[in-house]
Amino acid sequence: MITMSLYAWKLTVPTRLPYEKTGTLDELEAYLDASGLAGASPARPLIERTRLLQSEKG
């Protein structure tokens, strides 16, 4: 069985308008990588840690 989880996120940066979205971790990763935000790219380590924590919760 394949399970797809959706996440809600809001990014607030002083120099930009807030960005809110509901989507997959892949979509969040793509946004962070394209955002140009300092420390947000590459986003792969953040996404991998999130997936690891989810699998540990079971």
C-alpha atoms as a printed R data frame, in Angstrom:
   type eleno elety resid chain resno      x      y      z
1  ATOM     1    CA   MET     A     1  0.000  0.000  0.000
2  ATOM     2    CA   ILE     A     2  1.277  3.470 -0.872
3  ATOM     3    CA   THR     A     3  0.429  6.246  1.530
4  ATOM     4    CA   MET     A     4  0.682  9.894  0.599
5  ATOM     5    CA   SER     A     5  0.830 12.423  3.378
6  ATOM     6    CA   LEU     A     6 -0.005 16.078  3.008
7  ATOM     7    CA   TYR     A     7  1.598 18.783  5.111
8  ATOM     8    CA   ALA     A     8  0.658 22.373  5.770
9  ATOM     9    CA   TRP     A     9  3.458 24.878  5.992
10 ATOM    10    CA   LYS     A    10  3.915 28.601  6.294
11 ATOM    11    CA   LEU     A    11  7.210 30.318  5.605
12 ATOM    12    CA   THR     A    12  7.689 33.819  6.914
13 ATOM    13    CA   VAL     A    13 10.752 35.818  5.909
14 ATOM    14    CA   PRO     A    14 11.144 39.531  6.699
15 ATOM    15    CA   THR     A    15 11.926 40.476  3.088
16 ATOM    16    CA   ARG     A    16  9.133 38.450  1.451
17 ATOM    17    CA   LEU     A    17  5.424 37.896  1.635
18 ATOM    18    CA   PRO     A    18  4.439 34.877  3.762
19 ATOM    19    CA   TYR     A    19  4.039 31.681  1.752
20 ATOM    20    CA   GLU     A    20  1.406 29.152  2.832
21 ATOM    21    CA   LYS     A    21  0.735 25.827  1.160
22 ATOM    22    CA   THR     A    22 -0.562 22.339  1.733
23 ATOM    23    CA   GLY     A    23  1.308 19.688 -0.198
24 ATOM    24    CA   THR     A    24  3.757 16.813 -0.141
25 ATOM    25    CA   LEU     A    25  7.282 16.804  1.219
26 ATOM    26    CA   ASP     A    26  8.521 16.637 -2.374
27 ATOM    27    CA   GLU     A    27  6.678 19.888 -3.119
28 ATOM    28    CA   LEU     A    28  8.150 21.527 -0.016
29 ATOM    29    CA   GLU     A    29 11.626 20.386 -1.017
30 ATOM    30    CA   ALA     A    30 11.207 21.797 -4.528
31 ATOM    31    CA   TYR     A    31  9.971 25.132 -3.136
32 ATOM    32    CA   LEU     A    32 12.842 25.417 -0.655
33 ATOM    33    CA   ASP     A    33 15.423 24.546 -3.307
34 ATOM    34    CA   ALA     A    34 14.018 27.182 -5.683
35 ATOM    35    CA   SER     A    35 13.424 29.826 -2.998
36 ATOM    36    CA   GLY     A    36 16.946 31.153 -2.695
37 ATOM    37    CA   LEU     A    37 16.503 31.400  1.074
38 ATOM    38    CA   ALA     A    38 19.735 31.167  3.026
39 ATOM    39    CA   GLY     A    39 20.050 27.762  4.673
40 ATOM    40    CA   ALA     A    40 17.054 26.314  2.823
41 ATOM    41    CA   SER     A    41 18.905 24.781 -0.084
42 ATOM    42    CA   PRO     A    42 19.670 22.023 -0.499
43 ATOM    43    CA   ALA     A    43 16.492 20.973  1.285
44 ATOM    44    CA   ARG     A    44 17.129 17.217  0.928
45 ATOM    45    CA   PRO     A    45 18.674 16.794  4.444
46 ATOM    46    CA   LEU     A    46 15.669 18.503  6.067
47 ATOM    47    CA   ILE     A    47 13.214 16.342  4.129
48 ATOM    48    CA   GLU     A    48 15.179 13.155  4.904
49 ATOM    49    CA   ARG     A    49 15.178 13.962  8.654
50 ATOM    50    CA   THR     A    50 11.432 14.554  8.522
51 ATOM    51    CA   ARG     A    51 10.855 11.198  6.819
52 ATOM    52    CA   LEU     A    52 13.128  9.453  9.326
53 ATOM    53    CA   LEU     A    53 11.262 10.927 12.289
54 ATOM    54    CA   GLN     A    54  7.948  9.857 10.774
55 ATOM    55    CA   SER     A    55  9.108  6.269 10.301
56 ATOM    56    CA   GLU     A    56 10.329  6.130 13.914
57 ATOM    57    CA   LYS     A    57  6.880  7.226 15.131
58 ATOM    58    CA   GLY     A    58  5.468  4.295 13.205
